[in-house]
Amino acid sequence: MEPYKHWSREELIARLQQLDPHHDRPRPEPLRAAKPFDFHAYPKRKIALKFTYNGIHYGGMEWQRDPVLPTVEGVLFDALVHTKLVDREGGLDGCGWQRCGRTDKGVSAGGQVVSLWVRRSSAAKVGDVGTAGRPVEETPISPPEPQDSPEDGPGLEGDFGLMDDFDEPPTNGSIPPQKLTPIPSKVEEEDPAFVYKLNHILPPTIRILAWSPVADDFSARRSCRWRHYKYFFSPRGLDLDAMADAAARLVGEHDFRNLCKIDPSKQLTVFTRRILHASIDPVEPSPAADGLYVFNLRGNAFLYNMVRHIMAVLLLVGTGLERPAVMSALLNADPARPLPPFRPDEPAPPLVASKPEYIIADTLPLVLWECGYDDGALAWRVDPARADAAGDSAKSPLRGMACAHERAVLGAALEAHFLKAAQAHHAPPPPYFPVGAPGVGGLPRGAMMSLPLGGGMVKRAAVYTPLLERKRMLTPEQVNERYRLGRGAKKLERRAAVAGEAGAEDDGDE
């Protein structure tokens, strides 16, 4: 510093220019702050998305405030935000988000549906002239229905609500049939590639299959007419005919209080649901001896964990530890509406007013396979392929899904060969199920049996107690009263106040 202490300002500038040979070049302009994206400058349109996901990687379908595992809704919403289709500030309510149903942790879906309002393309901004010669206006979004906060516990179906639960929801009380709003031809040209854009952002465990324009009053939840669940299982050690007999007893309208989990925070009083179809079928048309089977269940209304409760009983029937008539007994829960004998040669089922204790089936093989809607309510479409596209299209999700399937098949083949390697040194355990079948011996004294729970899970036991001889749980009325008089009193007061302010229907199916 000392040599420059007495230099003038002009001398110092000249010295700096001498040291910097590029001083005469133009300086780059400072970067301007990115202009915030204005969602209000664009009109909105309502669409439905159909997608699949592998539930083993997620903590359930429904968005959660602080999830231990990511949720399907959380990941999908982030992808919509990233592609600037929805505004993060508004959250799920701001885009009118409606799901067909909520699936529990570990439960998958092959045809889940959500409806929401998304931003239209930049080709049509608010104030521009639309296809009919009128200015384009921002489409108003109807206020969302009041929903419970996350701390209120898992969702259940209400007494007369439509499909919305944790992993098996109902559809009674649906809105009237709708007609699909016609889409102007010019809008067709402006449709963005929803499938490709979202799949490009989403992890491979969530795949958008198709999208559809929908009417403004369409709701993925309330417009749904039925839902189809699949539960995959191995037939090894099971009497499939007995399971089919028990499943056939489910069809029709029944009281399912003994085949669901009671959530007192919902204060349900009606447990009657209608099953449209129930069957035990091979996964493949010509199954191998050890091929997988699937329990198909379709209905317009379900209760919390209802499918997994039913499957647990079917597996016990398949082992021969329970007879098919036990399903009729569990459905005979209302003394005011006693069930008649299922067949002329059977006695009337006993009354079972409260649920016996039993473990429900595992979540892994359960899949929400399809959601049914009125004809014309949806027009599923995929991204149009380019005319010059050759080979497999990058916009199709099939390529990645086929690779994932191949890896899963290879993994199963490896596990099968590991099992063969172990069998070279260890004798397989003797079969004990189905009870009384040819070649199946009785359980020796002191031996343990493995009761199937689905998904490769078992419960080890030395003694089996029949379902109707087990300890009974509290009735729904007792569970509800305990909650009302105890820890749930304040929550119910808050919910009633919110529902009153919003004008919601009584016990609005949550």
DOTORKOL-468046 format. One record per residue (C-alpha): x, y, z negated. Coordinates in steps of 0.001 Angstrom, whole numbers, always signed. Each point is the difference from the previous one (the first is absolute). Layout:
residues N
+---------+---------+---------+
:      xx :      yy :      zz :
+---------+---------+---------+
:       X :       Y :       Z :
...
+---------+---------+---------+
***
This chain:
residues 510
+---------+---------+---------+
:      xx :      yy :      zz :
+---------+---------+---------+
:      +0 :      +0 :      +0 :
:   +2841 :   +2372 :    -799 :
:   +1028 :    +758 :   +3655 :
:   -3605 :    +971 :    +913 :
:    -640 :   +2059 :   -3109 :
:    +477 :   +3391 :   +1658 :
:   -1278 :    -886 :   +3520 :
:   -2817 :   +2026 :   +1476 :
:   -3331 :   -1522 :   +1094 :
:    +955 :    +269 :   +3698 :
:   +3335 :   -1714 :    -638 :
:   -1659 :   -2869 :   -1812 :
:   -2515 :    -521 :   +2854 :
:   +2790 :     +16 :   +2566 :
:   +1923 :   -2589 :   -2021 :
:   -3048 :   -2296 :    -227 :
:    -581 :    +237 :   +3742 :
:   +3610 :    -944 :    +532 :
:    -394 :   -3104 :   -2155 :
:   -3324 :   -1002 :   +1657 :
:    +554 :    -444 :   +3757 :
:   -3722 :    -680 :    +570 :
:   -1257 :   +3101 :   -1736 :
:   -1363 :   +1456 :   +3202 :
:   -2357 :   -2957 :    +653 :
:   -3724 :    +516 :    -834 :
:    -980 :   -1309 :   -3395 :
:   -2817 :   -2602 :    -128 :
:   -3258 :   +1355 :   -1301 :
:    -989 :   -1305 :   -3421 :
:   -2503 :   -2861 :    +122 :
:   -3524 :   +1112 :    -567 :
:   -2083 :   -1822 :   -2532 :
:   -2322 :   -2510 :   +1636 :
:   -3492 :   +1356 :    +370 :
:   -2445 :   -1980 :   -2165 :
:   -2271 :   -2259 :   +2028 :
:   -3476 :   +1510 :     -17 :
:   -2578 :   -2797 :     -59 :
:   -2807 :   +2574 :     +25 :
:   +1020 :   +1053 :   +3495 :
:   -1105 :   -3358 :   +1402 :
:   -3431 :   -1633 :    +227 :
:    -588 :   -3379 :   -1559 :
:   -1526 :   -3228 :   +1181 :
:   -1226 :   -3010 :   -1932 :
:   +1482 :   -3400 :    +771 :
:    +183 :   -3494 :   -1455 :
:   +3216 :   -1992 :    -277 :
:    +136 :   -3793 :     -16 :
:   +3150 :   -1471 :   -1482 :
:   +1611 :   -3028 :   -1589 :
:   +2379 :    -252 :   -2942 :
:   +1873 :   -2626 :   -1997 :
:   -1162 :    +595 :   -3561 :
:   +2900 :   -1799 :   -1660 :
:   +2102 :   +3156 :    +485 :
:   -2523 :   +2443 :   -1501 :
:   -1654 :    +847 :   -3279 :
:   -3438 :     -57 :   +1606 :
:   -1863 :   +1928 :   +2665 :
:   -1093 :   +3003 :   -2068 :
:   +2195 :   +3065 :    -524 :
:   +1399 :    +251 :   -3515 :
:   +1554 :   +2926 :   -1823 :
:   +3199 :   -1721 :   -1189 :
:     +75 :   -3470 :   +1594 :
:   +2554 :   -2619 :   -1027 :
:    -188 :   -1308 :   +3573 :
:    -993 :   +2140 :   +2995 :
:   -3662 :    -160 :    +950 :
:   -1336 :    -505 :   +3501 :
:   -1975 :   +3244 :     -81 :
:   +3006 :   +1931 :   -1271 :
:   +2285 :   -1270 :   +2763 :
:   -2624 :    +489 :   +2728 :
:    -827 :   +3520 :   -1189 :
:   +3707 :    +943 :     +18 :
:    +224 :   -1197 :   +3625 :
:   -3018 :   +2127 :    +935 :
:   +1624 :   +2996 :   -1676 :
:   +3303 :    -629 :   +1777 :
:   -1729 :     -35 :   +3385 :
:   -1891 :   +3202 :    -967 :
:   -3380 :   -1664 :    +400 :
:   -1089 :    +972 :   -3528 :
:   +1026 :   +2661 :   -2490 :
:   +1765 :   -1272 :   -3114 :
:   -1328 :   +2919 :   -2039 :
:   -3573 :   -1197 :    +425 :
:    +765 :   -3567 :   -1017 :
:   -2382 :   -2859 :    +757 :
:   -3055 :   +2070 :    -893 :
:   +1051 :   +2792 :   +2331 :
:    -161 :   -2264 :   +3060 :
:   -3235 :   -1727 :   -1043 :
:   +1780 :   -3329 :    -529 :
:   -2289 :   -3035 :    -323 :
:   +1244 :   -3594 :    -241 :
:   -2124 :   -3039 :    +734 :
:   +1171 :   -1627 :   -3224 :
:   +2791 :    -130 :   -2520 :
:   +2222 :   -3060 :    -232 :
:   +1853 :    -963 :   -3135 :
:   +3757 :    -393 :    -378 :
:   +1223 :   -2843 :   +2217 :
:   -3175 :    -236 :   +2112 :
:    +474 :    +481 :   +3753 :
:   -2229 :   +1214 :   +2827 :
:    -346 :    -924 :   +3638 :
:   -2681 :   +2554 :    +880 :
:    -176 :   +2751 :   -2615 :
:   -1714 :   +3210 :   +1142 :
:    +281 :   +3625 :   -1159 :
:   -1753 :   +3069 :   +1372 :
:   +1355 :   +3548 :    -226 :
:    +244 :   +3391 :   +1666 :
:   +3245 :    +621 :   +1892 :
:   +1509 :   +2954 :   +1829 :
:    -757 :    +167 :   +3684 :
:   +2791 :    +456 :   +2505 :
:   +1585 :   +3389 :    +647 :
:   -1886 :    +171 :   +3298 :
:   -3104 :   +1244 :   -1834 :
:    +562 :   +2630 :   -2682 :
:   -2685 :   +1744 :   -1975 :
:   -1295 :   +2860 :   +2137 :
:    +830 :   -1651 :   +3324 :
:   -2749 :    -734 :   +2499 :
:   -1247 :   -3576 :    -304 :
:   -1270 :   -2465 :   +2588 :
:   -3514 :   +1461 :     -77 :
:   +1201 :   +3598 :    +481 :
:    -468 :    +867 :   -3689 :
:   +2767 :   +1021 :   -2401 :
:   +1567 :   -2890 :   -1894 :
:    -844 :    +273 :   -3672 :
:   +1498 :   -1794 :   -2963 :
:   -2147 :   -2971 :    -956 :
:   -1191 :    +240 :   -3601 :
:    +732 :   -2941 :   -2262 :
:   -2785 :   -1103 :   -2296 :
:    +947 :      -4 :   -3685 :
:   +1364 :   -3346 :   -1238 :
:   -2031 :   -2198 :   -2268 :
:   +1006 :    +118 :   -3678 :
:   +2380 :   -2802 :    -901 :
:   +1437 :   -1244 :   -3233 :
:   +3429 :   +1121 :   -1041 :
:   +2769 :   -2640 :     +51 :
:     -89 :    -387 :   -3773 :
:   -3603 :   -1130 :    +132 :
:   +1166 :   -3453 :   +1052 :
:    -537 :   -2104 :   +3111 :
:   -2994 :    +694 :   +2179 :
:   -3113 :   -2177 :    +115 :
:   -3096 :      +9 :   +2043 :
:   -2957 :   +1817 :   -1448 :
:   -3510 :   -1321 :    -305 :
:   -1125 :   +1221 :   +3406 :
:   +3207 :   +1302 :   +1538 :
:   +1622 :   -1063 :   +3229 :
:   +3349 :   -1666 :    +507 :
:   +2729 :   +1429 :   -2213 :
:   +1876 :   -2027 :   -2570 :
:   +3484 :   -1157 :    -836 :
:    +206 :   -3108 :   +2041 :
:   -3543 :    -998 :    +834 :
:   -2590 :   +2799 :    +511 :
:   -3808 :    +157 :    +697 :
:   -2131 :   +1466 :   +2723 :
:   -3579 :    +225 :   -1201 :
:   -1469 :   +3515 :      +0 :
:   +1755 :    +955 :   +3209 :
:    -869 :   +3039 :   +2043 :
:   -2432 :    -433 :   +2927 :
:   +1322 :   -1312 :   +3319 :
:   +1802 :   +2602 :   +2070 :
:    +709 :    +726 :   +3655 :
:   +3510 :    +810 :   +1097 :
:    +404 :   +3675 :    +908 :
:    +908 :    +269 :   +3711 :
:   +3566 :   +1103 :    +631 :
:    +466 :   +2617 :   +2768 :
:   +2129 :   -1242 :   +2873 :
:   +2534 :   +2807 :    -417 :
:    +601 :   -1007 :   -3589 :
:    +921 :   -3473 :   +1220 :
:   +2962 :   +1530 :   +1828 :
:   +1113 :   +1782 :   -3155 :
:     -93 :   -3103 :   -2233 :
:   +3397 :    -440 :   -1638 :
:   +1690 :   -3383 :    -267 :
:   -1191 :    -717 :   -3543 :
:   +1080 :   -3651 :      +5 :
:   +3541 :    +623 :   +1200 :
:    +591 :   +3188 :   -2003 :
:   -1044 :   -1541 :   -3307 :
:   +1636 :   -3399 :    +541 :
:   +3231 :   +1813 :    +868 :
:     -42 :   +1510 :   -3514 :
:   -1613 :   -2802 :   -2017 :
:   +1955 :   -2957 :   -1389 :
:    -485 :   -3293 :   +1887 :
:   -2185 :   -1332 :   -2847 :
:   -2748 :   +2456 :   +1058 :
:   -1106 :     +31 :   +3646 :
:   -2653 :   +2189 :   +1607 :
:   -1971 :   -2218 :   +2400 :
:   -2455 :   +2442 :   +1570 :
:   -1894 :   +3237 :    -516 :
:   -3454 :   +1258 :    +887 :
:   -1757 :   +3358 :    +241 :
:   -2983 :      -7 :   -2355 :
:   -3046 :   +2111 :    -783 :
:    +384 :   +2798 :   -2537 :
:   -2120 :   -1868 :   -2549 :
:   +1763 :   -3345 :    +473 :
:   +1527 :   -1466 :   -3163 :
:   +2325 :   -3005 :     +24 :
:   -1479 :    -831 :   -3385 :
:   -3710 :    +728 :    +226 :
:    -443 :    -892 :   +3656 :
:   +1386 :   -3508 :    -517 :
:   -2614 :   -2777 :    +267 :
:   +2035 :   -3035 :   -1064 :
:   +3483 :   -1096 :    -852 :
:   +1807 :   -3233 :    +798 :
:   +2624 :   -1433 :   -2357 :
:   +2332 :   -2918 :    +650 :
:   +1820 :   -2038 :   -2634 :
:   +2644 :   -2381 :   +1394 :
:    +938 :   -3186 :   -1843 :
:   +1689 :   -3377 :    +371 :
:   -2408 :   -2974 :     +53 :
:   +2546 :   -2247 :   -1746 :
:   -1709 :   -1810 :   -2894 :
:   -3399 :   +1595 :    +652 :
:   -3380 :   -1409 :    +997 :
:    -999 :   +2340 :   +2831 :
:   -3532 :   -1384 :    +294 :
:    -684 :    +720 :   -3665 :
:   +1391 :   +3527 :    +416 :
:   -2255 :    +574 :   +3030 :
:   -3002 :   -1220 :   -2032 :
:    +789 :   +2483 :   -2776 :
:    +601 :   +2848 :   +2483 :
:   -3362 :    -581 :   +1708 :
:   -1756 :    +800 :   -3302 :
:   +1290 :   +3578 :    +170 :
:   -2022 :    +991 :   +3074 :
:   -2945 :   +2256 :    -771 :
:    -699 :   +2502 :   -2742 :
:   +1327 :   -1031 :   -3415 :
:   +1091 :   +1381 :   -3366 :
:   +3822 :    -108 :     -10 :
:    +678 :   +1185 :   -3571 :
:   +1811 :   -3291 :    -749 :
:   +2125 :    +328 :   +3134 :
:   +1501 :   +3461 :    -439 :
:   +1944 :   +2136 :   -2442 :
:   -2061 :   +2388 :   -2118 :
:   +1398 :   +3536 :    -119 :
:   -1839 :   +1832 :   -2803 :
:   +1074 :   +3417 :   +1290 :
:   -2457 :    -498 :   +2882 :
:   -2961 :    -990 :   -2220 :
:   -1438 :   -2354 :   +2618 :
:   -3378 :   -1510 :    -760 :
:    -820 :   -1745 :   +3280 :
:   +2223 :   -2831 :   +1220 :
:   -2154 :   -1271 :   +2852 :
:   +1807 :    -183 :   +3334 :
:    -876 :   -1547 :   +3366 :
:   +2367 :   -2449 :   +1706 :
:    -535 :    -423 :   +3739 :
:   +2464 :   -2828 :    +683 :
:   +2254 :   -2322 :   -2013 :
:   +1962 :   -2915 :   +1431 :
:   +3188 :   -2077 :    -282 :
:   +1713 :    -155 :   +3389 :
:   +3343 :   -1076 :   +1486 :
:   +2234 :   +2900 :    +959 :
:    +761 :   -1645 :   +3345 :
:   -2713 :   -1616 :   +2179 :
:   +1831 :   -3357 :     -56 :
:   +1769 :     +11 :   -3356 :
:   +2898 :   -2266 :    -868 :
:    -282 :   -2296 :   -2993 :
:   +1690 :   +2581 :   -2213 :
:   -1298 :   +3094 :   +1834 :
:   -1365 :   +2976 :   -1868 :
:   -3690 :    +606 :    -659 :
:   -1849 :   +3232 :    -679 :
:   -2999 :    +974 :   -2084 :
:   -2092 :   +2416 :   +2083 :
:   -2341 :   +2274 :   -1940 :
:   -2127 :   +2722 :   +1545 :
:   -2474 :   +2169 :   -1871 :
:   -1478 :   +3454 :    -194 :
:    +918 :    +448 :   -3657 :
:   +2764 :   -1195 :   -2311 :
:   +1101 :    +568 :   -3589 :
:   +3411 :    +549 :   -1577 :
:   +2247 :   -3065 :    +580 :
:   -3049 :   -1947 :   +1169 :
:   +1754 :   -1880 :   +2823 :
:   +2850 :   -1122 :   -2265 :
:   -2439 :   -1198 :   -2676 :
:   -1942 :   -2007 :   +2575 :
:   +3200 :   -1490 :   +1439 :
:   +1192 :   -1068 :   -3444 :
:   -3200 :   -2012 :    -485 :
:    +236 :   -1477 :   +3512 :
:   +3540 :   -1220 :    -711 :
:   -1180 :   -1698 :   -3206 :
:   -2808 :   -1640 :   +1986 :
:   +2557 :   -1119 :   +2591 :
:   +2065 :   -1773 :   -2653 :
:   -3042 :   -1984 :   -1096 :
:    +179 :   +1415 :   -3537 :
:   -3260 :   +1839 :    +681 :
:   -2983 :   -1023 :   +2069 :
:   -1430 :   +2290 :   +2739 :
:   -3099 :    +557 :   -2162 :
:   +2109 :   +2085 :   -2404 :
:    -222 :   +2850 :   +2518 :
:   -3790 :     -59 :    -224 :
:    +246 :     +88 :   -3790 :
:   +2277 :   +3056 :     +21 :
:   -2414 :   +1755 :   +2360 :
:   -2934 :    -791 :   -2319 :
:    +753 :   +2945 :   -2306 :
:   -3317 :   +1894 :    -172 :
:   -2630 :   -1635 :   -2234 :
:   -2684 :   +2087 :   +1703 :
:    +897 :   -1533 :   +3379 :
:    +970 :   -3659 :    -573 :
:   +1395 :   -1813 :   +3013 :
:   -1766 :   -3095 :   +1331 :
:   +1943 :   -3192 :    +785 :
:   +2290 :    +485 :   +2993 :
:   -1093 :   -3384 :   +1371 :
:   -3067 :   -2119 :    -730 :
:   +2144 :   -2734 :   -1551 :
:   +1710 :   +2435 :   -2437 :
:   -1313 :   +1227 :   -3350 :
:    -533 :   +3712 :    -559 :
:   +3297 :   +1696 :    -921 :
:    +498 :    +937 :   -3659 :
:    -190 :   +3669 :   -1000 :
:   +3437 :   +1614 :    -404 :
:    -666 :   +3490 :   -1370 :
:   +3665 :    +914 :    -568 :
:   +3205 :    -938 :   +1758 :
:   +2158 :   -2884 :   -1249 :
:   +3713 :    +715 :    -319 :
:   +2048 :    -982 :   +3061 :
:   +2977 :   +1290 :   +2006 :
:    -794 :   +1612 :   +3334 :
:   +1801 :    -885 :   +3229 :
:   +3267 :   +1628 :   +1070 :
:     -17 :   +3154 :   +2157 :
:   +2532 :   -1058 :   +2656 :
:   -2299 :   -1944 :   +2401 :
:   -2914 :   +2486 :    -208 :
:    -574 :   +2159 :   +3083 :
:   -2647 :   +2587 :    +801 :
:    -413 :   -1257 :   +3538 :
:   -2708 :   +2127 :   +1596 :
:   -2410 :   +2842 :    -742 :
:   -3300 :      +0 :   +1883 :
:   -1822 :   +3082 :   +1307 :
:   -3062 :    +744 :   +2117 :
:    +361 :    -398 :   +3758 :
:   +1052 :   +3298 :   +1513 :
:   +1339 :   +1505 :   -3220 :
:   +3574 :    -721 :   +1081 :
:   +1818 :    -177 :   +3334 :
:   +3418 :   -1413 :    -805 :
:   +2789 :   +1039 :   +2320 :
:   +3767 :    -176 :    +212 :
:   +2555 :   +2382 :   +1462 :
:    -122 :     -50 :   +3830 :
:   +3110 :   -1517 :   +1558 :
:   +1938 :   +2038 :   +2552 :
:    -624 :    -947 :   +3608 :
:   +3744 :    -509 :    +548 :
:    +531 :   -1999 :   -3201 :
:   +1740 :   -3336 :    +568 :
:    +339 :   -2972 :   -2356 :
:   -1403 :    +112 :   -3519 :
:   -1267 :   +3444 :    -934 :
:   +1722 :   +1759 :   -2885 :
:   -3429 :   +1373 :    -964 :
:   -1327 :   -3474 :    -804 :
:    +484 :   -1328 :   -3549 :
:     +33 :   -3603 :   +1250 :
:   +3735 :    -194 :    +631 :
:    +984 :    +831 :   -3557 :
:   -2793 :   -2114 :   -1481 :
:   +1095 :   -3001 :   +2095 :
:   +3544 :    +398 :   -1329 :
:   -1286 :    +138 :   -3578 :
:   -2081 :   -3131 :    +612 :
:   +3003 :   -1838 :   +1422 :
:   +2071 :    +837 :   -3071 :
:   -2807 :   -1214 :   -2268 :
:    -261 :   -3282 :   +1933 :
:   +3761 :    -477 :    -245 :
:    -152 :    +699 :   -3726 :
:   -2730 :   -2623 :    -433 :
:   +2068 :   -2502 :   +2025 :
:   +3012 :    +618 :   -2234 :
:   -2063 :    -553 :   -3141 :
:   -1348 :   -3246 :   +1484 :
:   +3537 :   -1250 :    +672 :
:   +1132 :    +992 :   -3501 :
:   -2888 :   -2123 :   -1298 :
:   +1121 :   -2955 :   +2140 :
:   +3541 :    +360 :   -1321 :
:   -1297 :    -133 :   -3582 :
:   -2213 :   -3027 :    +742 :
:   +3117 :   -1959 :    +950 :
:    +975 :     +90 :   -3680 :
:   -3305 :    +461 :   -1870 :
:   -3196 :   -2034 :    +234 :
:   -3115 :   +2127 :    +658 :
:   -2493 :    +120 :   -2898 :
:   -2940 :   -2404 :    +283 :
:   -3240 :   +1581 :   +1293 :
:   -2799 :    +420 :   -2527 :
:   -2452 :   +1867 :   +2268 :
:   -2594 :    -267 :   +1285 :
:   -1202 :   -2010 :   -2980 :
:   -1263 :   -3435 :   +1018 :
:   +1222 :    +190 :   +3602 :
:   +1568 :   -3122 :   +1585 :
:   +3661 :    -317 :    -955 :
:    -290 :   +2582 :   -2801 :
:    +666 :   -1337 :   -3484 :
:   -1141 :   +1302 :   -3349 :
:   +2029 :   +2335 :   -2178 :
:   +2197 :   -2059 :   -2366 :
:     -46 :    +826 :   -3700 :
:   +2336 :   +2874 :    -763 :
:    +448 :    +995 :   +3661 :
:    -540 :   +3520 :   +1323 :
:   -2109 :    +938 :   +3007 :
:    +301 :   +3067 :   +2213 :
:   -3314 :   +1776 :    +512 :
:     +88 :   +1963 :   +3304 :
:    -510 :   +3758 :    -154 :
:    +631 :    +744 :   +3688 :
:   +3041 :   +1530 :   +1625 :
:   +2229 :   -2847 :   -1197 :
:    -679 :    +915 :   -3646 :
:   -1091 :   -2602 :   -2553 :
:    -932 :    -237 :   -3663 :
:   +1586 :   -2872 :   -1889 :
:   -2315 :   -1817 :   -2393 :
:    -261 :   -3362 :   -1727 :
:   -3734 :    +183 :    -714 :
:   -2775 :   +1485 :   +2098 :
:   -3107 :   +1522 :   -1556 :
:   -2998 :    +230 :   +2392 :
:   -1084 :   +3547 :    +814 :
:   -3432 :    -209 :   -1597 :
:   +1520 :   -1273 :   -3265 :
:   +2478 :   +2849 :    -385 :
:    -205 :   +3044 :   -2232 :
:   -2343 :   +2629 :   +1389 :
:    +992 :   +3611 :    +447 :
:   -2163 :   +2970 :   -1004 :
:   -3016 :    +712 :   +2185 :
:    +160 :   +3089 :   +2254 :
:   -2491 :   +1735 :   -2285 :
:   +2247 :    -580 :   -3019 :
:   +3107 :   +1138 :   +1881 :
:   -1735 :   +3180 :   +1161 :
:   -1322 :    +827 :   -3466 :
:   +3399 :    -456 :   -1631 :
:   +1504 :   +2410 :   +2493 :
:   -2768 :   +2595 :    -388 :
:    +334 :     +18 :   -3777 :
:   +3799 :    -161 :     -29 :
:   +2863 :   +1274 :   +2075 :
:   -2101 :    +668 :   +3082 :
:   -2447 :   +2497 :   -1504 :
:   +1969 :   +3140 :    +982 :
:    +823 :   -1300 :   +3465 :
:   -3651 :    -736 :    +703 :
:    -970 :   +3506 :   -1174 :
:   +2558 :   +1610 :   +2316 :
:   -1139 :   -2128 :   +2918 :
:   -3665 :    +818 :    -591 :
:    +826 :   +3729 :     -92 :
:   +1971 :    -170 :   +3270 :
:   -2705 :   -2057 :   +1691 :
:   -2651 :   +2458 :   -1168 :
:   +1870 :   +3019 :   +1351 :
:    +618 :   -1698 :   +3346 :
:   -3552 :   -1272 :    +291 :
:   +1207 :   -3561 :    +398 :
:   -2390 :   -2895 :      -7 :
:    -422 :   -1902 :   -3237 :
:   +2791 :   -2513 :    -592 :
:   +1341 :    +735 :   +3464 :
:   +1565 :   -3396 :    +683 :
:   +3320 :    +644 :   -1723 :
+---------+---------+---------+
***
